[in-house]
Amino acid sequence: MGNIFGEMLKYYRIKRGLSQRDLENAYYTRKHIGNVEKGKTIPTIEFVNNLSKLLSIDLYATYSKAVNFQSFEAFLLDAKINEAIKAERYSEVKELVSIAQERKDFAEGEAGKVLCYAKALLLSQDRNFEAALEMDKKGLDIHIDKPEFSQAADDNYSTIDNALYIGYVVNLARLGKEKEAVAVINEQISRLRRLLDEDIYVFQQNREMWLMALAGFTYNKYVLSISEEQEIKQNIDFCSSLMIKNKVIYLLPELLVAKAAILMAEGKQLEANALYKTAIEVGTLFGESESFAEKAKSIVNVKSDESMFNIY
């Protein structure tokens, strides 16, 4: 795995324009800091906390993410790739992918998954959906051992796994394989609900990620499925209750709109309208009201008819 913590410490020290002597104090000498950077000395919790304050960076939180990579440089490159993807700067993604695929530390593990996801995304942009599907599958086949997960419980499910599964499902749908896509969605929904139901010791951020993943799959099932509305409503209710409980409601408005559309299609107009109004109100908290209102219309029209709603 390499000397990830030492590389990370040195990176942020230099980035802040500080020398090892600048960081030494009554507790840690320059030599001690140098040995930690070289991987000769294991840092204590006290050391990590104190250096985090001096460098204005949560070293433990950053390390918990970087430890899944073979080098800290790979972790930094991964962050650049994800940032470019999020901002939809695909020409930059292409440049970063060309750099990453020449590095040995991007051949496997978390970095390997990210590289596969980025390649699949670029292939999808070129409408080469078959190749994108295979690249998503290749990424999903890469296994990562994470100490915070219980391997016996098969709950090794990360953010990049979720992105790869969503990409896989979307590419199946693009190829006209909706039934296969829904089957994959059902499998992942069952998996995520089990993880959220079981008393598995993990970081809270992982539980929140699982919840957001479940919400994403539930929404995709709403879009793709034509005969499982009751189950979709149950999953929406499950997600909604946990989102409110954990104060993680980023995808809640979209799910509420989806449920409102199903209720309207069932002829439950009063209930559908009340829920739709709530969804619009919550949705405005995450952006401009007009933009969400337009998004809500497209969501509703998948299963129902937006003109049947009265939100005024």
C-alpha positions in Angstrom: 0.0 0.0 0.0 3.0 2.3 0.4 3.7 5.1 2.8 0.3 6.9 2.2 0.2 8.9 5.5 3.8 10.0 5.1 3.3 11.1 1.5 0.1 12.9 2.5 1.8 14.7 5.4 4.7 15.9 3.2 2.3 17.0 0.5 0.2 19.2 2.7 3.3 20.5 4.6 4.9 21.7 1.3 1.6 23.0 0.0 1.3 25.2 3.1 4.8 26.4 2.4 6.2 24.9 5.7 9.4 23.1 6.6 9.7 20.2 9.0 11.3 22.6 11.5 8.3 25.0 11.1 6.1 22.1 12.4 8.2 21.0 15.3 7.1 21.9 18.8 7.6 20.8 22.4 6.1 17.3 21.5 7.5 16.6 18.1 11.0 17.2 16.8 11.9 17.8 13.2 13.5 14.4 13.1 10.3 12.8 14.4 8.2 14.5 11.7 10.7 13.5 9.1 10.6 9.8 10.2 6.7 9.9 10.0 7.0 11.3 6.4 9.5 8.5 5.5 7.2 5.8 7.0 9.8 4.9 9.7 7.6 6.0 12.5 3.9 5.2 13.0 2.0 8.4 13.9 -0.1 8.5 17.1 -3.6 9.8 17.3 -2.3 12.8 19.2 0.3 13.5 16.5 -2.4 13.3 13.8 -4.7 15.7 15.7 -2.0 18.2 16.4 -0.6 18.2 12.8 -4.2 18.5 11.5 -4.6 21.7 13.4 -1.2 23.1 12.3 -1.9 22.2 8.6 -5.6 23.2 8.7 -6.6 19.8 7.2 -8.3 16.8 8.7 -5.4 14.3 8.1 -7.4 11.3 9.5 -10.4 11.9 7.3 -8.2 12.4 4.2 -6.1 9.3 5.1 -9.2 7.2 5.5 -10.0 7.9 1.8 -6.4 7.9 0.5 -5.5 4.6 2.1 -7.5 2.7 -0.6 -4.9 3.9 -3.2 -1.4 2.6 -3.8 0.1 6.1 -3.5 -1.0 9.5 -2.4 -0.3 10.8 -5.9 -2.9 8.4 -7.3 -5.4 9.7 -4.7 -4.8 13.3 -5.8 -5.2 12.3 -9.5 -8.4 10.4 -8.7 -9.7 13.6 -7.0 -9.0 15.6 -10.1 -10.8 13.1 -12.3 -13.8 13.1 -10.1 -13.9 16.9 -10.0 -13.7 17.1 -13.8 -16.5 14.5 -14.1 -18.7 16.4 -11.7 -18.2 19.7 -13.6 -18.8 17.8 -16.9 -15.4 19.0 -18.3 -15.1 15.9 -20.5 -12.1 17.1 -22.5 -10.2 17.4 -19.1 -11.5 14.0 -18.1 -10.0 12.6 -21.3 -6.6 14.2 -20.6 -6.6 12.9 -17.0 -7.6 9.4 -18.1 -4.7 9.3 -20.5 -2.3 10.2 -17.7 -3.9 7.7 -15.2 -3.8 4.7 -17.6 0.0 5.1 -17.9 0.4 4.8 -14.1 0.9 1.4 -12.4 -0.9 2.6 -9.3 -4.1 3.0 -11.4 -4.1 -0.7 -12.4 -6.3 -2.0 -9.6 -8.1 -1.1 -6.4 -10.1 2.1 -5.9 -8.0 3.9 -8.6 -8.7 1.1 -11.1 -12.5 1.4 -10.5 -12.4 5.1 -11.0 -10.4 4.7 -14.2 -13.0 2.2 -15.5 -15.8 4.6 -14.6 -14.2 7.6 -16.3 -13.5 5.5 -19.5 -17.1 4.2 -19.5 -18.4 7.8 -19.2 -16.3 8.9 -22.1 -17.4 5.9 -24.2 -21.0 6.8 -23.4 -20.4 10.4 -24.5 -19.3 8.9 -27.8 -22.5 6.8 -27.8 -20.5 3.6 -27.7 -22.8 2.1 -25.1 -21.8 -1.5 -25.6 -18.2 -0.7 -24.8 -19.2 1.5 -21.9 -21.3 -1.3 -20.5 -18.3 -3.6 -20.6 -16.1 -1.0 -19.0 -18.6 -0.5 -16.1 -18.6 -4.3 -15.6 -14.8 -4.4 -15.6 -14.8 -1.8 -12.8 -17.4 -3.6 -10.8 -15.3 -6.8 -11.0 -12.4 -5.1 -9.2 -12.5 -6.0 -5.5 -11.4 -3.6 -2.7 -10.6 -4.7 0.8 -11.8 -2.0 3.2 -11.2 -2.5 7.0 -14.3 -0.5 8.0 -16.5 -3.1 6.3 -17.3 -6.6 7.4 -16.2 -8.8 4.5 -18.2 -11.8 5.8 -21.4 -9.7 5.4 -20.5 -8.8 1.8 -21.1 -5.1 2.5 -18.1 -3.8 0.6 -20.0 -1.1 -1.3 -18.4 2.2 -2.0 -19.3 5.5 -3.7 -17.5 4.4 -6.9 -19.3 1.0 -6.9 -22.6 2.9 -6.8 -21.5 5.1 -9.7 -20.4 2.1 -11.7 -23.7 0.2 -11.0 -25.8 3.3 -12.1 -23.7 3.6 -15.2 -24.2 -0.1 -15.9 -27.9 0.2 -15.5 -28.2 3.3 -17.6 -26.2 1.7 -20.4 -28.3 -1.4 -20.3 -31.4 0.8 -20.8 -29.7 2.7 -23.6 -29.2 -0.7 -25.4 -32.9 -1.5 -25.0 -32.3 -4.0 -22.2 -34.7 -2.5 -19.7 -35.7 -5.8 -18.1 -32.0 -6.6 -17.4 -31.5 -3.1 -16.0 -34.5 -3.5 -13.6 -33.2 -6.9 -12.5 -29.8 -5.3 -11.6 -31.6 -2.4 -9.8 -33.8 -4.9 -7.8 -30.6 -6.8 -6.8 -28.9 -3.6 -5.6 -32.0 -2.3 -3.8 -32.3 -5.6 -1.8 -28.6 -5.4 -1.0 -28.7 -1.8 0.2 -31.9 -2.3 2.2 -30.2 -5.3 3.9 -27.2 -3.2 4.7 -29.3 -0.4 6.1 -31.5 -2.8 8.1 -28.6 -4.8 9.7 -26.6 -3.6 12.7 -23.3 -3.4 10.9 -20.5 -1.4 12.5 -19.4 1.2 9.9 -18.7 4.9 9.6 -21.9 7.0 9.5 -20.8 8.5 6.2 -21.0 5.0 4.7 -24.6 4.6 5.9 -25.5 7.9 4.4 -23.8 6.9 1.1 -25.8 3.6 1.1 -29.0 5.6 1.7 -28.3 8.0 -1.2 -27.4 4.9 -3.4 -30.7 3.3 -2.5 -32.6 6.5 -3.3 -30.8 6.7 -6.7 -31.7 3.1 -7.6 -35.3 3.6 -6.5 -35.5 6.6 -8.8 -34.0 4.7 -11.7 -36.5 1.9 -11.1 -39.3 4.4 -11.2 -38.1 5.6 -14.6 -37.5 2.1 -16.1 -40.2 -0.1 -14.5 -43.8 -0.3 -15.8 -45.2 -2.9 -13.4 -43.7 -2.5 -9.9 -45.3 0.7 -8.7 -46.3 -0.6 -5.3 -42.8 -1.8 -4.5 -41.4 1.5 -5.8 -43.7 3.4 -3.4 -42.6 1.2 -0.5 -38.9 1.9 -1.3 -39.6 5.6 -1.5 -41.3 5.5 1.9 -38.3 3.6 3.3 -35.8 6.1 1.8 -37.8 9.1 2.9 -38.1 8.0 6.5 -34.4 7.3 6.8 -33.4 10.5 5.0 -35.5 12.6 7.4 -34.1 10.7 10.4 -30.5 11.1 9.2 -31.0 14.6 7.8 -29.8 13.5 4.4 -32.5 14.8 2.0 -30.7 15.7 -1.2 -32.7 13.3 -3.3 -35.9 13.4 -1.3 -37.8 16.0 -3.5 -37.3 13.8 -6.6 -38.6 10.7 -4.8 -41.6 12.6 -3.5 -42.4 13.8 -7.0 -42.1 10.2 -8.3 -44.5 8.9 -5.6 -46.9 11.7 -6.4 -46.9 10.7 -10.1 -47.7 7.1 -9.2 -50.5 8.2 -6.9 -52.0 10.4 -9.6 -51.9 7.5 -12.1 -53.8 5.5 -9.5 -56.5 8.1 -9.4 -55.6 9.4 -5.9 -55.7 13.1 -6.9 -55.9 14.8 -3.5 -53.1 12.8 -2.0 -51.0 13.2 -5.1 -51.4 17.0 -5.2 -50.6 17.4 -1.5 -47.4 15.3 -1.9 -46.5 17.2 -5.1 -46.8 20.5 -3.3 -44.5 19.3 -0.5 -42.0 18.0 -3.0 -41.9 21.4 -4.8 -41.4 23.2 -1.5 -38.6 21.0 -0.4 -37.0 21.1 -3.9 -36.7 24.8 -3.8 -34.4 24.5 -0.8 -31.8 22.9 -3.0 -31.9 25.4 -5.9 -34.0 27.9 -7.8 -37.7 27.1 -7.7 -38.2 27.4 -11.5 -35.4 24.9 -12.3 -36.8 22.3 -9.9 -40.4 22.9 -11.1 -39.3 22.1 -14.6 -37.4 19.0 -13.4 -40.5 18.0 -11.5 -42.6 18.1 -14.6 -40.2 15.7 -16.4 -40.2 13.4 -13.5 -44.0 13.3 -13.3 -44.5 12.7 -17.0 -42.7 9.4 -16.8 -45.7 7.8 -15.1 -48.5 10.4 -15.1 -49.5 13.7 -16.6 -48.2 16.9 -15.1 -51.2 18.9 -16.3 -53.4 17.0 -13.8 -51.5 18.5 -10.9 -52.7 21.7 -9.3 -49.9 23.3 -7.3 -51.3 26.8 -7.1 
